[in-house]
């Protein structure tokens, strides 16, 4: 693609990766992604904000073919999908100064082997003049690395936010408009990448809202020409509010756990509790993460493998712990053949979840009447707890 005009002398550059389906060998990309870079031409200087993934370096360099000079190359985030092409850009523009936060400098030296004399660090609130345009740097640590920052262009009322507010989405649309699929992609992105830093995001949101802008330009996905939609969504997602929702990840090897899961889903539905269940042998972990953004309760379902939890359940539980969702309650259900320590094992995997444990229901072999009665009782307990959530009908 060619550079695309955003506002006078401000351009989108970058690459749309239509075919990528996995990020960090972990995160599903059902809709591909993009690596956005931005060129700002001032009356006395030119700046390039971020670069692209190393695999897309040639695409970026072709877009820069007619750019004779770059004075500043701003690295808002040192992760390689944004910084990987930095060495090529610095080589092409020997006069360019690499601008980053103090915390980013050692990362860029370690990851990219950039010459240290070419790096200029900027403090929170510091500015660089391009003549008739000003770059103002806003440190936003832990969205989602410790060194991240945004760049405010006050004259054009644009905030370049890097990973903050991004979405893994391949599209020819430059701007999000009112498309609901953009918000869905942004929620998936938040769930998979930003949710562990929910409390820090709340403080960074205050800094972002203090900036005057009407365009929000992230480094993944389209530009928000109605920024309030994504700002309000982040306010909600990062808040302490939960909804009347149970997330139920599970595996069933021989059908016993499946019977328990289906019984619980039906019992909760009868009591007015919404459930999203995820059969882990084929589940999209991105959708599981999205469900956890709002959920009040997680119920983990597992059979027993060599006295412990099924490996897929073990992995999913470990992931939930890493994502640190704002869950309030948890429970474990499952089955075993002759003995099990699955409950002890799974309980030890979730130290980051500040949840009230509502109990466990385990059965030996096929679930019988006493087991199904215990499942119904668990549904009663969950319903009662959810009734305490503001806005949940009793």
Buried (B, 14 or more C-beta within 10 A) or exposed (E): EEBEEBEEBBBBBBBBBEEBEEBEEEBBBEBBBBBBBBBBBBEEBBBBBBBBBBBBBEBBBEBBEEBEEBBBBBBBBBBBBBBBBBBBBBEBBEEBBBBBBEBBBBBBBEBBEBEEEBBBBBEBEBEBEBEEBBBBBBBBBBBBBEBBBBBBBBBBBBBBBBBBBBBBBBBEEBBBEEBEEBBBBBBBBBBBBBBBBBEBBBEBBEBBEEBEBEBBBBBBBBBBBBBEBBBEBBBEBBEEBBEBBBBBBBBBBEEBBBBBBEBBBBBBEEBEBBBBBBBBEEBEBBBBBBBBBBBBBBBBBBBBBEBBBBEBBBBBBEBBBEBBBBBBBBBBBBBBBEEBBBBEBBBEBBEEBEBEEBBBBBBBEEBEEEBBEBBBEBBEBBBEBBBEBEEBEE
